Amino acid sequence: MAEEDWQVFQFPELLGAIDHGVVDFREFLRTPSMSCAIYHLPAGSRDMQTPHDEDELYFVVAGRGRLRVGDAEHPVVKDTLIYVRASCDHAFFDIEEDLTVLAFFGTAVRMR
């Protein structure tokens, strides 16, 4: 097995790499079929993202706020998982506690 066939990430190291004082988006994996990032939004900050070309799954690892997808809104807290379809307008808002999420972007692949 070649080294590029797999990678190992330590979550504390990913957390340690983010700048907690500002909105920070750090991609830590990119392949032809997926990418992964850690995204941090301090309390009171504004999410400036735009719709993506890929489906996305968020896993909230810390914090509290809300997510708007189209006209719908949902509270987000630690341990929330959220799926957002590609090209949907969405943004975090009303961030009451520093919000840190893992973001997984990808396209569906056919299972053999």
Backbone as a ProteinNet text record, in pm:
[ID]
protein_1_A
[PRIMARY]
MAEEDWQVFQFPELLGAIDHGVVDFREFLRTPSMSCAIYHLPAGSRDMQTPHDEDELYFVVAGRGRLRVGDAEHPVVKDTLIYVRASCDHAFFDIEEDLTVLAFFGTAVRMR
[TERTIARY]
85.3	0	89.3	63.4	140.8	97.3	190	159.7	45	35.3	-71.6	-208.2	-212.9	-340.5	-419.5	-351.8	-420.5	-341.7	-412	-349.4	-414.3	-341.6	-391.3	-383.2	-490.3	-496.1	-527.4	-463.3	-491.5	-576.7	-696.3	-789.6	-732.7	-663	-605.6	-509.6	-437.3	-347.7	-426.7	-537.1	-622.2	-677.2	-724.3	-776.1	-667.8	-547.6	-438	-391.4	-422.8	-378.5	-469.1	-590.8	-682.6	-655.6	-685.7	-674.1	-810.2	-818.3	-946.5	-999.1	-918.1	-960.8	-1032.4	-1029.4	-1088.2	-1162.3	-1241.5	-1302.1	-1187.3	-1179.4	-1066.4	-1116.4	-1079.1	-1115.1	-986.1	-961.2	-837	-867.3	-842.3	-858.9	-740.3	-769.2	-660.6	-654.4	-751.5	-748.4	-817	-753.8	-816.5	-776.4	-878.1	-858.6	-951.5	-944.5	-1035.8	-1184.5	-1215.9	-1356.8	-1406.7	-1316.9	-1362.4	-1259.2	-1305.3	-1213.5	-1270.6	-1182.7	-1222.4	-1152.2	-1223.6	-1168.1	-1219.6	-1148.5	-1196.9	-1229.1	-1344.3	-1395.9	-1429.5	-1375.3	-1397.3	-1457.3	-1563.1	-1629.8	-1642.3	-1571.2	-1582.8	-1724.3	-1762.1	-1892.2	-1907.9	-2025.7	-2056.3	-2004.5	-1929.1	-1873.8	-1978.4	-1939.7	-2030	-1971.7	-2053	-2014	-2032.3	-1926.4	-1931.1	-1926.1	-1951.3	-1939.4	-2049	-2023.2	-2118	-2150.7	-2257.5	-2291.7	-2173.7	-2165.1	-2056.5	-2104.1	-2009.5	-2040.4	-2054.3	-2017.4	-2021.4	-2122.1	-2174.6	-2251.8	-2158.5	-2219.2	-2138.4	-2203.5	-2118.8	-2162.8	-2082.5	-2152	-2088.7	-2104.1	-1999.2	-2006	-1960.2	-2051.4	-2020.5	-1944.5	-1821.3	-1739.6	-1741.3	-1782.1	-1791.4	-1874.6	-1937.5	-2005.5	-2156.4	-2213.9	-2359.8	-2394.4	-2488.4	-2536	-2653.9	-2672.4	-2781.7	-2727	-2793.8	-2759.9	-2883.8	-2867.1	-2974.8	-2941.2	-3039	-3027.5	-3151.2	-3130.3	-3245.1	-3325.5	-3454.7	-3541.9	-3557.3	-3496.1	-3507.9	-3391.1	-3417.5	-3315.5	-3316.5	-3199.3	-3190.2	-3081.2	-3107.7	-3001.1	-2891.2	-2767.5	-2655.8	-2580.6	-2547.4	-2471.7	-2374.5	-2285.7	-2189.7	-2261	-2198.5	-2244.6	-2356.7	-2393	-2491.8	-2424.8	-2492.2	-2450.8	-2550.6	-2500.5	-2588.8	-2543.8	-2635.9	-2607.8	-2664.2	-2586.2	-2631.4	-2602.7	-2707.2	-2694.4	-2612.4	-2541.5	-2460.8	-2545.3	-2485.3	-2544.3	-2652.7	-2682.1	-2780.3	-2715.5	-2789.5	-2743.7	-2754.1	-2643.7	-2646.1	-2539.1	-2562	-2465.8	-2497	-2391.8	-2407.6	-2433.4	-2514.1	-2542.6	-2580.4	-2604.4	-2634.5	-2540.1	-2411.7	-2312.1	-2293.2	-2348.5	-2348	-2221.4	-2169	-2044.2	-1954.9	-1823.1	-1730.6	-1770.7	-1786.7	-1836.1	-1721.5	-1698.8	-1597	-1663.2	-1647	-1709.2	-1607.2	-1627.4	-1557.4	-1648.4	-1592.5	-1670	-1614.7	-1704	-1667.2	-1739.3	-1663.9	-1720.2	-1694.3	-1794.4	-1768.8	-1879.6	-1848.1	-1945.6	-1975	-2096.4	-2133.8	-2060	-2015.1	-1951.1	-2032.2	-2036.1	-2109.9	-2032.9	-2099.8	-2038.6	-2039.1	-1932.1	-1921.5	-1990.8
-118.3	0	123.9	214.4	338.5	435.4	517.4	614.5	706.1	744.6	834.9	766.1	635	563.1	594.3	646.6	678.2	783.3	854	954.3	945.7	984.5	983.2	1125.1	1168.5	1302.1	1289.5	1370.7	1374.8	1498.5	1476.6	1586.3	1699.8	1670.8	1782.5	1868.7	1809	1886.6	1975.1	1924.1	2005.3	2124.5	2099.8	2208.9	2310.5	2262.4	2350.3	2439.2	2399.8	2476.1	2594.6	2596.4	2705.1	2828.4	2943.7	3070.6	3097.6	3084.2	3095.8	3239	3338.4	3477.1	3529.9	3454	3499.8	3384.8	3419	3315	3244.9	3113.2	3038.4	2909.5	2887.5	2767.1	2700.4	2579.2	2507.7	2372.7	2362.9	2234.1	2145.4	2020.8	1930.9	1807.6	1792.5	1680.4	1721	1687.6	1708.1	1592.6	1524.5	1418.1	1448	1371.3	1396.8	1381.3	1303.2	1278.2	1341.6	1399	1460.9	1557.8	1643	1726.7	1742.1	1773.5	1788.5	1911	1979.8	2100.8	2116.2	2196	2239.5	2388	2426.7	2561.8	2619.2	2737.6	2800.7	2939	2966.5	3097	3145.4	3252.4	3304.4	3356.7	3358.5	3412.7	3552.7	3578.9	3709.4	3732.8	3638.9	3657.8	3625.4	3650	3630.5	3529.4	3434.7	3332.4	3390.7	3395.3	3458.7	3357.8	3230.2	3131	3145.2	3089.8	3087.6	2942	2916	2777.1	2702.8	2574.3	2490.1	2402.5	2353.4	2261.9	2117.5	2091	1955	1946	1826	1800.2	1821.4	1852.9	1882.4	1822.9	1773.2	1724.9	1799.9	1864.9	1933.5	1848.5	1845	1786.4	1893.8	1936.6	2043.5	1983.1	2029.7	1976.8	2067.1	2192.6	2285.1	2405.3	2465.3	2592.1	2582.6	2700.3	2708.9	2824.2	2797.5	2899.3	2845	2898.9	2855	2840.4	2755.1	2738.1	2765.8	2849.4	2878.4	2805.8	2730.3	2664.4	2706.3	2787.4	2843.6	2929	2896.9	2970.9	2902.2	2786	2710.1	2742.6	2733.4	2756.4	2642.2	2614	2507.4	2542.4	2519.5	2542.1	2437.4	2477.9	2384	2394.1	2279.4	2268.5	2152	2136.9	2026.2	1894.3	1815.5	1682.8	1684.4	1801.9	1808.4	1770.8	1689	1655.8	1718.6	1786.1	1855.7	1825.2	1778.6	1758.1	1876.3	1929.7	2037.7	1993.7	1991.2	1951.6	2054.5	2008.9	2096.9	2212	2327.7	2449.4	2514.6	2461.8	2526.1	2646.5	2756.1	2873.8	2844.1	2857.9	2828.8	2909.6	2932.2	3007.6	2988.3	2988.8	2991.2	3135.5	3153.7	3287.9	3278.9	3393.1	3398.6	3307.5	3322.7	3238.5	3291.1	3216.1	3257.5	3214	3097.2	3045	3008	3030.8	2996.3	2862.6	2862.2	2745.8	2683.9	2555.8	2482	2359.1	2343.8	2230.8	2162.8	2033.8	1962	1965	1997.1	2003.8	1900.2	1813.3	1708.3	1736.8	1756.8	1785.5	1666	1628.5	1518.2	1497	1413.2	1369.9	1223.7	1185.2	1046.4	957.3	844.8	746.2	617.9	547.5	422	315.3	249.1	139.5	15.1	-61.3	-184.6	-297.7
0	0	0	-89.4	-97.6	10.6	56.6	161.8	122.8	-5.8	-48.1	-54.2	-31.6	-27.1	99.3	199.2	324.1	400.9	488.4	574.2	711.5	811.7	949.4	1003.2	1069.2	1126.6	1275	1356	1499.1	1524.5	1577.7	1596.9	1682.3	1793.1	1870.9	1788.4	1694.1	1609	1512.7	1459.7	1372.3	1449.5	1571.6	1654.9	1687.3	1714.3	1750	1635.5	1513.1	1395.9	1363.9	1419.8	1385.2	1471.6	1414.8	1486.5	1550.3	1680.4	1750.5	1757.4	1722.9	1732.7	1609.3	1499.8	1373.8	1306.7	1204.1	1121	1049.6	1064.5	1009.1	946.2	821.1	746.4	703.3	752.3	721.4	659.2	531.1	464.2	502.3	542.3	578.5	489.7	398.5	305.3	176.2	62.9	-68	-157.4	-211.7	-309.4	-426.6	-534.9	-646.5	-610.7	-507.8	-476.5	-347.6	-266	-141.2	-87.1	3	79.7	220.1	314.6	454.7	511.9	599.9	659.6	801.3	877.6	1007.8	992.2	1042.3	1022.5	1158.6	1187.2	1317.7	1299.1	1375.5	1373.9	1518.3	1554.9	1690.9	1719	1844.9	1884.3	1826.8	1770.6	1715.7	1574.5	1519.8	1385.2	1278.9	1154.6	1042.9	944.8	904	807.1	667.3	588.7	457.5	342.5	369.7	263.3	158.6	44.3	-66.8	-98.2	-175.2	-207.2	-271.4	-242.6	-291.2	-406.8	-483.8	-593.5	-545.9	-421.6	-367.5	-252.5	-231.3	-110.1	8.7	123.6	241.7	365.8	454.3	584.5	689.1	782	893.5	1018.7	1099.4	1233	1329.7	1417.7	1513	1630.8	1650.5	1759.2	1881.9	1864.3	1978.3	1937.8	2037.2	2014.8	2002.8	1973	1960.4	1868.3	1778.6	1686.4	1607.8	1488.1	1401.5	1260.4	1182.6	1041.8	959.3	857.7	764.1	634.2	583.5	453	374.9	271.6	200.1	295.2	310.9	402	537.3	554.1	679.4	772.8	904.2	1005.2	1104.6	1161.4	1261.2	1361.1	1491.8	1590.1	1572.5	1599.4	1596.8	1728.1	1782.5	1906.9	1891.1	1986.8	1985.8	1954.2	1869.8	1827.9	1724.2	1671.1	1563.8	1431.9	1352.5	1216.4	1120.7	1017.7	923.6	782.1	699.4	557.3	479.4	384.7	296.7	152.6	71.7	-68.5	-145.3	-245.5	-330.5	-384.2	-392.9	-449.8	-364.5	-245.1	-156.5	-88.3	-84	-12.3	136.8	210	353.3	425.4	555.1	636.2	783.8	864	1009.2	1051	1155.2	1204.9	1352	1415.8	1559.8	1638.4	1615.3	1681.3	1823.2	1917.9	2057.9	2130	2095.4	2151.6	2034	2047.9	1940.1	1877.9	1746.8	1673.2	1595	1617.3	1542.6	1482.6	1351	1280.9	1191.3	1173.2	1067.9	947.1	831.2	707.8	610.5	563.3	469.1	338.5	232.5	100	10	-68.8	-160.2	-259.5	-353.9	-451.4	-425.9	-452.3	-431.1	-530.6	-482.8	-569.4	-563.7	-672.8	-677.4	-601.8	-509.9	-434.2	-521	-515.6	-595.4	-528.6
[MASK]
++++++++++++++++++++++++++++++++++++++++++++++++++++++++++++++++++++++++++++++++++++++++++++++++++++++++++++++++

